[in-house]
């Protein structure tokens, strides 16, 4: 008899079900990211190259406006028969305007945006620069150049925008390279002066020098407002749109999640710079800025005086520098009137090229030794070369000393610009740069009277003063309490 086929048996596993309230499952936190994380994730790319070229070019316009004083001074001295203190006053008033408006523009930039203040400063500077070329007298020239100085003071916002968009590891390399633009502006104005002044005059030189600033005004539309600033004011959508635009241009990816940053109500307060956390840093930074500016513009103006008066080795005394500016023997001016020769322009160009000579070493020092140690070394070397400038040497030796001095003072400026932009948080970064730039101009205001007045009376005394200030700055740089190498930009205090 056939056996029955076994039916398949399904085994059911039963479990007790609770009729009570189910246990709540832990909610997954939504992913978030900050501007700092977004900037690091997106990385360096085509947007940053455009940013470097456009914002870096602000240095061309600024250098042309500042160096203009050095190349025009001999001409206006002759045209208006100016004495030493009157020539020095032109530079001093330019930096007085710069000093006052550095703080004002810094406050406004922390409240209303870096981009708006940068645009305003360029429009302002170009307008008054053009007006300067129509100056009917010395008094009008001084006033209008002072107004140009007010406008130029806002150009530092370009550096802040670059700093706030660059990833951490690129800041120590890209920001010092911006010195190339300052060098280009300096060489351009000296080259133009050698051609324009002898042919169509200094007024046309001023008009031509304002052209780069006008062109940049049109180029600013390609650069957005700082995402760090927008997010700090609560405008998260604008910051997100900017970061997404940068990611598209760089062909990179945004971090996953939602952009989240705290809204900061207290921004740009002067009292924050003197808060216990930043008091020592701020005071030492101010001393360094003042000393670096004093040395930098001292070198530029001293170069002009050494070329005009041939003071090295005491080969020409003050009594010999009275020259005829009229047609008769009686028509003599107490002012020293000496127009630059082609060889003088060549010497200025060679010494100016020195501003980029130490850039590779400066970049290595900033990134490997750190900002503080690198700055203290270059400041110490600056002090030494100021003293060496007193040595009676040949024309080639003088050019060599000026070359090295320009290289060192440019390296000092590179380092302190980077350090100041990195050490302060977003809430007070523009104000920190503004107040530092303002104190910096006090040094620039004093420098003309040392280089153009004291130096003619005592070359050694003037050089010792420059050297002593550099030693103080070297000590202050070495003892700064915060090192910013490899440090992320701080958003809040």
C-alpha positions as CSV (number, residue, x, y, z in Angstrom):
1,X,0.0,0.0,0.0
2,X,1.4,3.4,-1.1
3,X,2.5,5.5,1.8
4,X,0.8,8.9,2.2
5,X,2.8,12.0,1.1
6,X,3.8,14.1,4.0
7,X,2.3,17.5,4.0
8,X,4.7,20.4,4.5
9,X,4.4,22.0,8.0
10,X,4.9,25.7,8.4
11,X,6.3,26.7,11.8
12,X,5.1,30.0,13.0
13,X,7.1,31.9,15.6
14,X,4.9,33.9,17.9
15,X,5.9,36.7,20.1
16,X,4.1,38.6,22.8
17,X,2.9,42.0,21.6
18,X,2.6,44.7,24.1
19,X,-0.5,46.9,23.9
20,X,1.3,49.7,25.7
21,X,2.9,52.8,24.1
22,X,5.8,51.9,21.8
23,X,9.3,52.9,22.9
24,X,10.4,56.1,21.0
25,X,13.1,55.5,18.5
26,X,16.1,57.9,18.7
27,X,15.8,60.6,16.0
28,X,18.7,61.1,13.7
29,X,20.3,64.5,13.9
30,X,20.3,66.3,10.6
31,X,23.7,66.9,9.2
32,X,25.1,70.4,9.4
33,X,28.2,72.2,8.4
34,X,29.9,75.6,8.9
35,X,31.3,78.0,6.4
36,X,34.8,77.0,7.6
37,X,34.0,73.3,6.8
38,X,32.5,74.3,3.4
39,X,35.6,76.3,2.4
40,X,37.9,73.4,3.4
41,X,35.7,70.8,1.6
42,X,35.4,72.9,-1.6
43,X,39.1,73.4,-1.7
44,X,41.2,75.6,-4.0
45,X,40.2,76.0,-7.6
46,X,39.4,78.3,-10.5
47,X,37.3,80.7,-8.3
48,X,40.3,81.3,-6.1
49,X,42.5,82.0,-9.0
50,X,40.1,84.7,-10.2
51,X,39.8,86.0,-6.6
52,X,43.6,86.2,-6.4
53,X,43.9,88.1,-9.7
54,X,41.1,90.6,-9.1
55,X,41.5,91.2,-5.3
56,X,45.3,91.1,-5.7
57,X,45.1,93.8,-8.4
58,X,43.9,96.2,-5.7
59,X,47.6,96.2,-4.7
60,X,48.5,97.6,-8.2
61,X,46.1,100.6,-7.7
62,X,47.2,101.2,-4.1
63,X,50.9,101.0,-5.0
64,X,50.5,103.5,-7.9
65,X,48.7,106.0,-5.7
66,X,51.2,105.7,-2.8
67,X,54.3,105.6,-4.9
68,X,53.1,108.5,-6.9
69,X,54.1,110.8,-4.1
70,X,57.7,109.7,-4.3
71,X,58.1,110.3,-8.1
72,X,56.1,113.5,-8.2
73,X,57.8,115.2,-5.1
74,X,60.8,116.5,-7.1
75,X,58.6,118.0,-9.7
76,X,56.2,119.9,-7.4
77,X,59.2,121.0,-5.3
78,X,60.4,122.8,-8.4
79,X,57.1,124.0,-9.7
80,X,55.9,125.5,-6.4
81,X,59.3,126.2,-4.9
82,X,58.7,124.1,-1.8
83,X,60.9,123.6,1.2
84,X,61.7,120.2,2.7
85,X,58.9,120.3,5.3
86,X,56.3,121.2,2.7
87,X,57.3,118.2,0.5
88,X,57.1,116.0,3.6
89,X,53.7,117.4,4.5
90,X,52.2,116.1,1.3
91,X,53.0,112.5,2.3
92,X,52.0,113.1,5.9
93,X,48.6,114.4,5.0
94,X,48.0,111.4,2.6
95,X,48.6,109.1,5.5
96,X,46.6,111.2,7.9
97,X,43.5,110.7,5.7
98,X,44.4,107.0,5.5
99,X,44.7,106.8,9.3
100,X,41.3,108.3,10.0
101,X,39.3,106.4,7.4
102,X,41.0,103.0,8.1
103,X,39.0,102.9,11.4
104,X,35.8,104.2,9.8
105,X,35.9,101.8,6.9
106,X,36.8,98.9,9.2
107,X,33.7,99.6,11.4
108,X,31.5,100.0,8.3
109,X,32.9,96.8,6.7
110,X,32.1,94.7,9.8
111,X,28.5,96.1,9.8
112,X,27.6,96.4,6.2
113,X,30.0,94.1,4.3
114,X,33.5,94.0,2.9
115,X,32.5,94.2,-0.7
116,X,30.5,97.4,-0.4
117,X,33.2,99.2,1.4
118,X,35.8,98.0,-1.1
119,X,33.7,99.3,-4.0
120,X,33.1,102.7,-2.2
121,X,36.8,103.1,-1.5
122,X,37.8,102.6,-5.1
123,X,35.2,105.0,-6.4
124,X,36.2,107.6,-3.8
125,X,40.0,107.2,-4.6
126,X,39.6,107.4,-8.3
127,X,37.4,110.5,-8.1
128,X,39.8,112.5,-5.9
129,X,42.8,111.2,-7.8
130,X,41.5,112.7,-11.0
131,X,40.7,115.9,-9.2
132,X,44.3,116.1,-7.9
133,X,45.6,116.4,-11.5
134,X,43.7,119.8,-11.7
135,X,45.2,121.2,-8.5
136,X,45.7,125.0,-9.0
137,X,48.1,125.4,-6.0
138,X,50.1,123.5,-3.4
139,X,47.3,123.8,-0.8
140,X,44.8,122.2,-3.1
141,X,47.2,119.5,-4.0
142,X,47.8,118.6,-0.3
143,X,44.0,118.5,0.4
144,X,43.1,116.4,-2.6
145,X,45.9,113.9,-2.0
146,X,44.7,113.6,1.6
147,X,41.2,112.7,0.2
148,X,42.9,110.1,-2.0
149,X,44.5,108.7,1.1
150,X,41.0,108.4,2.7
151,X,39.8,106.3,-0.2
152,X,42.9,104.1,-0.4
153,X,42.5,103.1,3.2
154,X,39.5,100.9,2.2
155,X,41.6,98.8,-0.2
156,X,42.5,96.4,2.7
157,X,39.0,94.9,2.5
158,X,40.3,93.1,-0.6
159,X,42.8,91.2,1.5
160,X,40.1,90.3,4.0
161,X,37.8,88.9,1.3
162,X,40.7,86.8,0.0
163,X,41.6,85.6,3.5
164,X,38.0,84.6,4.3
165,X,37.6,82.6,1.1
166,X,40.9,80.8,1.0
167,X,41.3,77.3,2.6
168,X,43.7,77.3,5.6
169,X,46.6,75.6,4.0
170,X,46.7,78.0,1.1
171,X,46.6,81.2,3.0
172,X,50.3,81.1,3.9
173,X,51.2,80.7,0.2
174,X,48.7,82.8,-1.7
175,X,48.6,85.9,0.5
176,X,52.4,86.6,0.3
177,X,52.2,86.2,-3.5
178,X,49.9,89.2,-3.6
179,X,53.1,91.2,-3.1
180,X,53.6,90.7,-6.9
181,X,50.8,93.1,-7.5
182,X,52.2,95.8,-5.3
183,X,55.5,95.3,-7.0
184,X,53.8,95.6,-10.4
185,X,52.1,98.8,-9.4
186,X,55.3,100.3,-8.0
187,X,57.3,99.5,-11.2
188,X,54.5,100.7,-13.4
189,X,54.3,104.2,-11.8
190,X,58.1,104.6,-11.8
191,X,58.2,103.5,-15.5
192,X,55.4,105.8,-16.4
193,X,56.9,108.7,-14.5
194,X,60.2,108.3,-16.4
195,X,58.3,108.7,-19.7
196,X,55.3,110.9,-18.9
197,X,56.8,113.6,-16.6
198,X,59.5,114.8,-19.0
199,X,57.0,114.9,-21.9
200,X,53.5,115.8,-20.9
201,X,53.9,116.5,-17.2
202,X,53.0,115.2,-13.8
203,X,49.3,116.1,-14.1
204,X,48.9,113.5,-16.9
205,X,50.8,111.0,-14.8
206,X,48.2,111.3,-12.1
207,X,45.3,110.9,-14.6
208,X,46.9,107.8,-16.1
209,X,47.6,106.3,-12.6
210,X,43.9,106.4,-11.8
211,X,43.0,104.1,-14.7
212,X,43.7,100.7,-13.0
213,X,41.4,101.7,-10.1
214,X,38.6,102.5,-12.5
215,X,39.0,99.2,-14.4
216,X,38.9,97.3,-11.1
217,X,35.6,98.9,-10.1
218,X,34.1,97.1,-13.1
219,X,35.8,93.8,-12.3
220,X,34.4,93.7,-8.7
221,X,31.1,92.4,-9.9
222,X,32.7,89.0,-10.5
223,X,33.6,88.6,-6.8
224,X,30.8,88.0,-4.2
225,X,30.5,89.3,-0.7
226,X,32.3,87.2,2.0
227,X,30.2,84.1,2.9
228,X,31.6,84.4,6.5
229,X,30.3,87.9,6.8
230,X,26.9,87.0,5.4
231,X,26.4,84.1,7.7
232,X,27.5,86.1,10.7
233,X,24.7,88.6,10.0
234,X,22.1,85.9,9.6
235,X,22.0,86.0,5.8
236,X,22.5,82.3,5.6
237,X,20.8,81.9,2.2
238,X,23.2,84.4,0.6
239,X,26.2,82.7,2.2
240,X,24.9,79.3,0.9
241,X,24.4,80.6,-2.6
242,X,27.9,82.0,-2.6
243,X,29.4,78.7,-1.4
244,X,27.4,76.7,-4.0
245,X,28.6,79.1,-6.7
246,X,32.2,78.6,-5.7
247,X,31.7,74.8,-5.7
248,X,30.3,74.9,-9.2
249,X,33.2,77.1,-10.5
250,X,35.8,74.9,-8.8
251,X,33.9,71.8,-10.0
252,X,33.9,70.5,-6.5
253,X,31.3,69.2,-4.0
254,X,29.6,70.9,-1.1
255,X,29.5,69.2,2.2
256,X,26.3,67.4,3.0
257,X,23.7,68.9,5.3
258,X,22.5,72.3,6.3
259,X,24.6,75.4,6.7
260,X,24.4,76.5,10.3
261,X,26.2,79.3,12.1
262,X,25.2,81.4,15.0
263,X,23.9,84.9,14.2
264,X,26.3,87.4,15.8
265,X,24.6,90.6,17.0
266,X,27.7,92.3,18.3
267,X,30.0,93.0,15.5
268,X,32.8,95.5,14.9
269,X,33.1,96.9,18.5
270,X,36.3,98.7,19.3
271,X,36.1,97.5,22.9
272,X,36.4,93.9,21.7
273,X,39.9,94.6,20.5
274,X,40.9,95.6,24.0
275,X,39.1,92.7,25.6
276,X,41.3,90.7,28.0
277,X,41.6,87.8,25.4
278,X,43.0,90.1,22.7
279,X,44.4,93.1,24.7
280,X,48.1,92.0,24.6
281,X,47.9,90.8,21.0
282,X,46.2,94.0,19.8
283,X,48.7,96.3,21.5
284,X,51.7,94.4,20.2
285,X,50.2,94.2,16.7
286,X,49.7,98.0,16.8
287,X,53.4,98.5,17.7
288,X,54.5,96.2,14.9
289,X,52.3,97.9,12.3
290,X,53.4,101.3,13.3
291,X,57.1,100.3,13.1
292,X,56.8,98.4,9.8
293,X,55.1,101.3,8.1
294,X,57.7,103.7,9.5
295,X,60.5,101.6,8.1
296,X,58.7,100.8,4.8
297,X,57.9,104.4,3.8
298,X,61.2,105.5,5.3
299,X,63.0,103.3,2.8
300,X,61.0,104.6,-0.1
301,X,61.4,108.2,0.7
302,X,65.0,107.8,1.8
303,X,65.8,106.3,-1.6
304,X,64.4,109.4,-3.2
305,X,66.4,111.7,-0.9
306,X,69.6,109.8,-1.4
307,X,69.3,110.0,-5.1
308,X,68.3,113.7,-5.1
309,X,70.9,114.9,-2.6
310,X,73.7,112.3,-2.9
311,X,74.0,112.3,0.9
312,X,76.0,109.1,1.3
313,X,79.8,109.8,2.0
314,X,78.9,113.4,2.5
315,X,79.7,114.2,-1.1
316,X,77.1,117.0,-1.3
317,X,76.3,119.4,1.5
318,X,73.2,121.4,2.2
319,X,75.0,124.6,1.2
320,X,75.6,123.2,-2.3
321,X,72.0,122.3,-3.0
322,X,70.8,125.8,-3.8
323,X,70.1,126.0,-7.5
324,X,68.7,128.5,-9.8
325,X,65.1,128.2,-10.7
326,X,64.8,131.5,-12.5
327,X,66.5,133.3,-15.4
328,X,68.6,135.6,-13.4
329,X,71.4,135.1,-10.9
330,X,69.3,136.8,-8.2
331,X,66.3,134.6,-8.7
332,X,67.4,131.8,-6.4
333,X,65.2,129.5,-4.3
334,X,66.0,128.2,-0.9
335,X,64.5,125.0,-2.0
336,X,66.5,122.1,-3.5
337,X,65.2,121.6,-7.1
338,X,66.6,118.5,-8.8
339,X,64.7,116.6,-11.4
340,X,65.2,112.8,-11.6
341,X,67.6,111.7,-14.4
342,X,67.0,108.4,-16.3
343,X,69.7,106.8,-14.1
344,X,67.7,107.7,-10.9
345,X,64.6,106.1,-12.3
346,X,66.6,102.9,-13.1
347,X,68.0,102.9,-9.5
348,X,64.4,103.2,-8.2
349,X,63.2,100.3,-10.4
350,X,66.1,98.1,-9.3
351,X,65.5,98.7,-5.6
352,X,61.7,98.3,-6.1
353,X,62.3,94.8,-7.7
354,X,63.8,93.9,-4.3
355,X,60.3,93.8,-2.9
356,X,59.8,90.3,-4.4
357,X,63.3,89.1,-4.0
358,X,62.7,87.4,-0.7
359,X,59.2,86.2,-1.4
360,X,60.2,82.5,-1.7
361,X,62.1,82.6,1.6
362,X,59.3,84.6,3.2
363,X,56.7,82.0,2.1
364,X,58.9,79.2,3.5
365,X,59.4,81.1,6.8
366,X,55.7,81.8,7.2
367,X,54.7,78.2,6.6
368,X,57.5,76.4,8.4
369,X,58.9,78.7,11.1
370,X,55.5,80.3,11.8
371,X,54.3,83.9,11.5
372,X,55.8,85.2,14.7
373,X,59.3,83.8,14.3
374,X,59.5,84.7,10.6
375,X,58.5,88.3,11.3
376,X,61.0,88.7,14.1
377,X,63.9,87.5,11.9
378,X,63.0,89.8,9.0
379,X,62.5,92.8,11.3
380,X,65.9,92.1,12.9
381,X,67.6,92.0,9.5
382,X,65.8,95.2,8.5
383,X,67.4,97.0,11.5
384,X,70.9,95.7,10.4
385,X,70.5,96.9,6.8
386,X,69.4,100.4,7.9
387,X,72.7,100.7,9.7
388,X,74.7,99.3,6.7
389,X,73.1,102.1,4.6
390,X,75.4,104.6,6.4
391,X,78.5,102.9,4.9
392,X,80.4,105.0,2.4
393,X,80.2,102.8,-0.7
394,X,79.9,102.9,-4.5
395,X,76.7,103.5,-6.4
396,X,76.3,99.8,-6.9
397,X,76.7,99.2,-3.2
398,X,74.0,101.8,-2.4
399,X,71.7,100.1,-4.9
400,X,72.4,96.7,-3.2
401,X,71.6,98.0,0.3
402,X,68.4,99.6,-1.0
403,X,67.5,96.4,-2.8
404,X,67.8,94.3,0.4
405,X,66.0,96.9,2.5
406,X,63.0,96.9,0.1
407,X,63.0,93.1,0.1
408,X,63.0,93.0,3.9
409,X,60.4,95.6,4.5
410,X,58.1,94.0,2.0
411,X,58.5,90.6,3.7
412,X,57.6,92.3,7.0
413,X,54.4,93.7,5.5
414,X,53.5,90.3,4.0
415,X,53.7,88.6,7.3
416,X,51.9,91.1,9.5
417,X,49.0,91.3,7.0
418,X,48.5,87.6,7.2
419,X,48.9,87.4,10.9
420,X,46.4,90.2,11.6
421,X,43.8,88.8,9.2
422,X,44.1,85.4,10.9
423,X,44.3,86.2,14.6
424,X,41.0,88.1,14.9
425,X,37.5,86.4,14.5
426,X,35.0,87.3,11.8
427,X,33.1,89.7,14.1
428,X,36.1,92.0,14.4
429,X,38.4,91.1,11.6
430,X,37.8,94.1,9.4
431,X,38.0,96.4,12.4
432,X,41.2,94.8,13.6
433,X,42.7,95.3,10.1
434,X,41.3,98.9,10.0
435,X,42.7,100.0,13.4
436,X,46.0,98.3,12.6
437,X,46.1,100.1,9.3
438,X,45.3,103.3,11.1
439,X,48.2,103.0,13.6
440,X,50.3,102.0,10.7
441,X,49.8,105.4,9.0
442,X,51.1,107.2,12.1
443,X,54.5,105.6,11.2
444,X,54.0,106.6,7.6
445,X,53.1,110.2,8.7
446,X,56.3,110.5,10.7
447,X,58.6,108.8,8.1
448,X,58.7,111.8,5.7
449,X,60.1,114.1,8.3
450,X,62.8,111.6,9.2
451,X,63.7,110.8,5.6
452,X,63.2,114.2,4.0
453,X,64.1,116.6,6.9
454,X,66.3,114.9,9.5
455,X,68.2,112.8,7.0
456,X,69.6,116.0,5.3
457,X,70.8,117.2,8.7
458,X,72.1,113.9,10.1
459,X,72.2,110.8,8.0
460,X,73.4,108.6,10.8
461,X,70.9,109.9,13.3
462,X,68.0,109.1,10.9
463,X,69.3,105.6,10.1
464,X,69.8,104.8,13.8
465,X,66.2,105.9,14.5
466,X,64.9,103.6,11.8
467,X,67.0,100.7,13.0
468,X,66.0,101.2,16.7
469,X,62.3,101.0,15.8
470,X,62.8,97.8,13.8
471,X,64.6,96.2,16.8
472,X,61.5,97.0,19.0
473,X,59.2,95.5,16.4
474,X,61.4,92.3,16.2
475,X,61.1,91.8,20.0
476,X,57.3,92.5,19.9
477,X,56.8,90.0,17.0
478,X,58.8,87.3,18.8
479,X,56.7,87.6,22.0
480,X,53.2,87.7,20.4
481,X,50.9,85.4,22.5
482,X,49.1,83.7,19.6
483,X,50.7,81.7,16.7
484,X,48.2,81.4,13.7
485,X,50.1,78.9,11.5
486,X,47.7,76.1,10.6
487,X,44.9,77.7,12.6
488,X,41.4,77.9,11.2
489,X,39.8,81.3,11.0
490,X,37.8,82.0,14.1
491,X,34.1,82.9,13.6
492,X,33.3,84.2,17.1
493,X,35.4,85.7,19.9
